[in-house]
Amino acid sequence: LAKTIKKVELMSFEDLGAEAIRALEVVDFPAIVINDTKGRDLYVENVNKYRK
């Protein structure tokens, strides 16, 4: 997964070290998005779908 990170930019709280806020640019990161900006939730939708 670390190989998918192409760029790291420190955004804030540099003094916190590893807990500082950073922006990451990633390419081909294998992830499944379960919540979207419209409030939909993949877990809830599928529980309801297969409960029937």
Buried (B, 14 or more C-beta within 10 A) or exposed (E): EEEEEEEEEEEEEEEEEEEEEBEEEBEEEEEEEEEEEEEEEEEEEEEEEEEE
